[in-house]
Structures are given as structure tokens and as C-alpha cells.
Amino acid sequence: MAQVPRRPGRRSPPRSTPKPGAAAEKQGLHPRNRHRERYDFAALIQASPELARFVARNPHGDDSIDFADPEAVRALNRALLACFYGITAWHIPPRYLCPPIPGRADYLHHAADLLGTCNAGVIPSGPAVHVLDVWVGANCIYPILGVREYGWRFLGSDIDALALACAQGIVQGNSGLKGAIELRLQSAPGRIFQGLLRSDDCFDLSVCNPPFHASLTQAQEGTQRKWRNLGRGQDGAPRLNFGGQGAELWCPGGESGFITRMIQESARIPTQILWFSTLVSKSAALPELQRALRAAGALEVRVLAMSQGQMQSRVLAWTFLDQAQRDRWRTRWVTPNVP
């Protein structure tokens, strides 16, 4: 697999001796994923001291946090971003989505490999690569990881002005993100690309974590099931440990409906984005989505399998460009030498 040279000044992940069983715990993650080893809480607390108050010994005698506690999860994410990516200012409002970083990093690494297939196996890096994050959210996680890992440029879109304001605060609060991440409001909540992209916008990749549920009621029922799965039964009011509200959790038609609309809109801008992509939580939805892509005229469709232990997920990616067009596209990634 192609290796991406690190940019000057990029932080390297701390290397600690993994504890017994570490390989089994993080099986399935991408080879370039920085989070393949068990969490080193000593290093994480050193990077972000506020995490210390959430760390305790679990029944197995290992340091851990209560993953049912949204505050603990936010503190862990803040420590991971500080320790591995040099992000010193990362704050999101209560109840907004706080995503699991290892899984989000896996998506980007697999997407980077996909771009490499259009570049003789070499993953393109640097600001010549432009990525669209559909529904960037208050956490701004995909742009953060993409800038830090590959030096890409990002446009993050969202229908929530408060989420965008929070993401902008993260960009402004961290050196290296300014100038690399633009944020743009989608003023028509029922649309995805339409009304957002300008005629001269051009992207090498789009990424998306679509809303999962089809209604608020379904989202609330899902929260209750997850609360029970975390062993909390009657322990207080159900809360999502990774947060999320409104359009982050649900939309008409749920995940399949959202992705179907994305496919339909993508067919109207076939040459503005090299590879469209999105997470798909339910494998059962793939046949219907693949039929929609064939009907829309996609020339190539790929399903990128991802896993973390027992948890399976996938990325659905498609392009409307033929092989000759993809081969020509790579010239965008070549920066001419300046005397």
C-alpha cells in the first residue's frame, strides 16, 4: 500500500508498548490509523489533563472511562485530538454529535486509498486536494483529520448555523486549520449539493456521515436501546453517549432516503466531484442504493468495507467519470515547480 510522506511539522502519534490483547481489541482498523493500539491513558491525560477525572479502573483492572457518559466521551475525544493531531481547541455545544474518532479516521484513510487508485497508487496529499464534507457538524472532525493527516483542503457544509459557528471557532482556535477549512451554510434543508455548490466548485472527494433515523421518535427509540445495551436500564434518562440532535440523527426517509437524494443530486453535477462517498450503516440498504446508482448513470461503484472488532461498517463510493477522465484529473494534484 502506498505510504504518504509526512508533511513538515505534522505531529507523530505517541508510541507506547501495547498492553496484552491490544491487537485483538483494535482488529480491522486501517493500517495507517493512529488508533490501532489500546488507549494509552497516561499519554492522553498528559496531552489533556481534564481527562483525568473521568479515568478509573474497570472490572478487568485496566484504565478506562464510562463510555455511557457523554462528558467523558467528549473529554476522551478532546484528548485524542490533542495527543495525536495537535488540536488544542476543540469544544462543541452540549448534545451535539461527538463522533468516535478511530472510525472517522478509518473512513478518511480508505477514501485516501480510493484517490490513490486514480494516481498510480500514490495517495495525493497537500492543499491541491479539495474535499467536501456534507453535514460537517459542530465537531468538524473530518476536516480536522484530513488536514492533519494529508494536508487536504476542505469545504464543510451544514444546515445548522450554530454547528457551523462552532466549527468555525475550532478552525480559528487551531494553527494549521485556518485557510485550509471553509464552512458554508446550506440554506435549503431538503437539498444536499443543490444551492450549495457554485459553478466553479470542484472537489476530488465528498464525504458524509448521513442521518441514520427516519423520524424523531425512531431516534429516541434508538437512544433507549443503546442506553440498555450500555447496561444502564433504568439508570436515569436515556442519553446518547456520542450525542447528536435534530438533523444529525434523523431526516425523512432515514439513512437510505438521504443517500438516495444524494445520489440523485450527484447525477446533476457529475464532473464537479471525482469520487462521491458516504457511510452506510446498514448493509441491507446496499442493493437498493446500488440500483439507484446504476439508474443515475454512475460508471463505477465501490463498497469499502471497514471494521473495528465486532462492529462492521462500510463506505459507498461512486463516480460518473470514465477511466480516461480520471487519469486526466490527477493533473490537478501536480503542483508546478516555482523557481
N, C-alpha and C positions, 0 to 999 in steps of 0.2 A: 504493500500500500504506500502511496506517495506520502512523503513526510513534508510538512510545512515548516520552512525555516522560521525561527522566532524573530520577531521584529526587535530592533534595539529598544531597550527599556521595558520590554514586556516582562512581567513578573513570572518566575517559575514557581510551580507548586511546591510546597514543602514536602520533603521526602522523609518519612518516618518508617520504622520497621513495622510492617503489618502484624496485627495480632493473629493468633491461630484462628483459622476459619475465615479470614478476610476474603480470600479468593472466592469461597462459596457464597459469601454474603453479597458480593458485587458482581456475580457472574452475569455475562451478557452485555455489559456496557461496552461502548465503542473503545477500541484500543487507545485512542487519543483522549478519552475522557479523563479529566483530572481526579475524578471522584470514584475510582475503581477500588480503592482501599477503604477499610473501615475508618470512620471519622476519628481523627486524632484530636480529642477534645482539649488537650493541653495546648496544642498549637492554635486551635481555634479561639480559645479563651485569650491567649496572648495577643491575637490579632484583634479581638473584640471582647474586652473584659466583661461587658454586660451579660454575655452568655453564661458566665459562671453561676449565677443564681438559679439557672434552670437545669444545671447538670447534677445528676445524682447517680448512685449505683442502682442498676436494675437487678431483678432477681437472679440473673446469671453472673452477677459480680462485675459487670462492665459499666463504664461511664456511658450515660445516655441522657436523653431528655424525654419529657412526656409529649409524645407526638400527637396527643389529643388536645394539647394546649396551644391555641393559636399564637399567643405571645412567645412561647418557647420556640415555635416553628419560625416565627419572624426573626427571633434572635439568632437562631441557627443559620438562617439564610444570610443575615447580615454578616455573621462571622465567616461564612464560606466565601462571600463576595470580597470581604476584606483580605482574607488569608490567601486566596487563590488568584484573585483578579485585581487586587489593589483598589477596590471600590471602598472609599471611606465615608461616603454619604449616601445612605440608602434608607429611605423612610417612606412607608406607604400608609395611607389612612386606614383606620380600623375597618374590618370587614371586606376590604378589597383583596383580590386574589393574591396569594403569596405562593408562588409555584415551586415545586420541587426542582432544585437546580440541577442535580445529576441527570434527570430525564430531559430537561430543556437543553442541556449541553449535548446530550446524545443526538437529539434532533439536528442540531446545527452541524455536528461532525458528520453525520450521514448525508446531510444536504451538501456539505463541502465536498464529499466524495462524489456526489452526483455532478457538481460543477466540474470536477476533475475529469469526468468522462468526456467532456467537451474540450479538454485542454491536454490531450495526450497523456492523461493520467496524472498530471500535475495540478494540485489544488491551487486555484488562483487566490492570491492574497493581496492586501493593500486597498487603498481607497478607490481604485478603479472599479472594484466590485461593489455594486449597488443592490441592496436588499430591501424589500418591502415587508414590513411586519404588520399583518392585518389584525387589528384589535390589540395594539401594543400593551394596553393596560397601564395602571399606575406603577407597576413594578418594573417595566421597561427591560425585562430580563433578556429577551433575545438580542436586542441591540447591544446591551452591555457585553454579553458573551461573545457576540460576533465581532465587536470592535476589539476586545481584549485578545481573543484567540487568533483572529485572522486579519485584523486591521480593516475590515469592510466598512463601508458607509451604509447608513440605514435611514429609511423613512418609516416612521411609526404612525399608524392611523388608529383612530378610535372615534366612537360616537359619544363618549363621555368626556366633557370638557374638564371636569375635576381630575379624572385619571390622567389626562394629558398634562394638566398643570403640575401634577405630582411628578410625572415622568420628566417634565422639563426641569423641575427642581433637582432631580437626580443628575441629569445631564450637566446642569450648571455647577453642581457641587463636586464634580469629579474631573480632574485634569485628564485630558486624553479623550473625553467623550464630547466635549464642545467642538463643534464643527464637523463631527462625524455622525451625529444623530439629528435628524429633522423630525418634527412632530406636526401632524396635520389632522384637523377635525373633519370627520365625515359628517356633514350636516344632514344627510338623508339616512336615517337609521335603517331603513329597509334595503339599502344598497351597500355594496362592498367596494367595487372598483369604480363604478359609475359615479360621476360627480366628485370623485376624489382625485383621480389621476388627470394630469394635464396632458395635452397632445404631445409634448416633448419629453414626458417622463419615460424613462427606460430602466428596467431592472433585470438583473441577472437571475434573481430568485425572489419568490414570495414565500413567506412562512406564516403559519396561522395555527392558533390553538382555539378551535371553534367552541361556541357554547354547546354544552352537552345535552341539556334537558329541553323539553318541548313546552314547558309551562312552569310557572312559579310553584304550583302545587307539586309537580313532579320533582322539582329541585328540592323542595322541603322534605318530601318523602325520601329522596336520596340522601339528604343530610341525616335524617333519622336512622337510616340503615347503616350509614358509615359510622355514626356515633355508637350504635350497638356493636358493630364489628370491632371498634376500638375498645370494647369491653366496658362501655360507660352506661349501658342500660338506662337506669333511672337517675344517673348522676348529673343532675342539673339540666338546664335547657340544652337541646342539641346544638352544637356549633361545628362549623366546618373548620378543621384544623388548618387547612390551607386557604381559608377564607373564600371570598367570591360573593358577588351580589349582582342582581339585575342582569344586564346583557352579558356579563362574564359567565353566567351559569345557564341561562336559558334564552330561547328565541322561538318563534313559530316554526314548527317542524323539527325542532331539536337539531342535533348534530347533522343528521342526514339532510334535513331541509336546508340548513345553512350552506353545507358543502355543495349541494345541488345548485343553489343560487350562485355560488362562487364559480362553479363550472360554466353555467350559462353566461355569466358576465365575462368570464375569461375568454370565451369564444369571440367576444366583440373587440378584444384588444390582443389578438393572437401574436403580434410581433412586438409588443411593448415589454413582455416578460419572457425570458428564456425558459425558465422552469417555474411553473406554479406548484405549490405544495401545501399540504395541510395534515395535521394529525387526524387520525381516525381511531376512535376508542373501540368501536365495535367491529370486529372482523366480519360479522354477519351483514354489515352495511356495504361491504366492498362490491359484491356483484352488481347491486343497483347503481352504485356510483360509477363503476367501470362501464356499465351500459350507457349512462349519461355522458360519459367522456367520449365514447365512440360516436354517439349521436351528435355531440358538439364538434366532432372533427379532429379530436386530439390525435396526433400522429404517433406518439409514444406515451405509454402509461407505465409507471413503475410503482411497486409497493415495496417500501423499505422497512424490513422487519426490525424491531427493537425489543429488547427485553432487559429487565432488571430483576434477577431472581425468578420468582414465580409470576411476576407481572409482565404481561405481553402488551405491546402496542405497535403501532405502525404509522408510517408516513405515506400518504398517497401523493404522487408527483406526476405531472403531465406537461407536455409541450406541444405546440402547434407548428414547430419549425422542423423542416426536414434536415437530414444529416449535413447537406451542403450549407444550409443556413446556420446550423450550429457550429460548423467548422469556421465559418466566417466571423461568427460572433466573438470568438476568442481574441480577435484583434483588438477588441475594446479593452482587454486586460493588459495589453502591452504598453508600458509607459516609455515613450521615446527618450533616448539619452539627451540630456541638455548639457551643452558644453559649459 
